[in-house]
Amino acid sequence: MFVAILIGIVVGVGSFGPLVFGMNKARMATPTSNFGHAGSLLLGVLLSLVILAAAVIICVMAARDFAVPFTLGAAGGLVVAAVAFGISKNMRK
C-alpha cells in the first residue's frame, strides 16, 4: 500500500505540470490573442484533471485493491505541489 501512495504522489506532482504551463501561457497572452487568459488557465486545469483521471482509471483496472490509497496520494500530491508552488512564488517576490 505504501508503494501505491508513493506512486500516487508522483502522479499528483506530475499532473501539476499542465497547470504551470497554463499559467505561463496566460502570462504571455495579449489582449487580442484568440486563446486569452482564462482559456489557457482552463486548458491547464482540464489537462491536469485528465491526467489524474486517466491514472486513477488505470490503477482501478490494474490493481483495484490499491485504488483508494493511490487516488488519495495523487490528490494529496497535486495539492502539496500547488501549495509549494504558491509559497515559492510568494517568497521570491
N, C-alpha and C positions, 0 to 999 in steps of 0.2 A: 504494500500500500504506500510505503514511503517513496518508492520509485515513481509511482503514478502521480503523487503530489509534486515531486520534483519535475517530472516531465510536463505536468500541467503548468507549473510556474514558468518554465522555459517557453512554453507555447503562449502563455499570457503576456510575458515580456516581449516576445517576438511579434505579437499581434498589436503592440503599441506602435510599431514602425509606420503603418499607414496613417496613423493619427499625426505623427510628426511630419510625414510627407505632406499631408493635407494642410497643416499649419504653415509649412514653408511655402506651399503653393498659394495659400491665401495671402501671405505677406507680400508675394510678388505680383498679385493681381492688380490691374489698373482699373480705374472706374469704367472704362469702356470695354473691358475684357468680356468675352462671352461666358466664361465659367463663373467669374465673380468670387467674392469672398466666401459666401455661405455654401456655394456649390462645391468648392474644393474641400471645405471642412466636413460637409455632409458625406462626400465621397470617401474621405478618410475614415469616418465613423462607420460607414457601410462596409468598407473593406475589412476593417478591424473585426466587426461582428461576423462577417462571412468567414474569416479565418478561424475565429473562435468556434463558430457553429460547426464548421467542417471538421475541426479537430475533435470536438465532442462527439459528433456523429461517428467518426472513425473509431473513437475509443469505445463507444457503445457497441458498435458492430464487432470489434476485435476482442474486447475484454469487458464484458458487461459488469463484472464484479468490481472493477476499478473505476467505473464511470463517475460516481459521486466524488471520490477524492480527486480525480483528475479534473473534473469540472470546477470544484472549489479551488483547486490550485491554480487553474487557468484564470479564473475570475480574480483571485487574490493577486496573482502576478500582474495582471493588467492594472489593477487598482494601485498596487505598490509602484509600478513603473510610472504611472501617471502622477502620483504624489511626489515621487523622487524627481521627475522631470520638472514639475511645477516649483518645487523647492529650489532645485538647482538654477532654474531660470530667474527666480526672485533673488537668490543670493548673488548672482552675477551683476545685478543692477546696482 
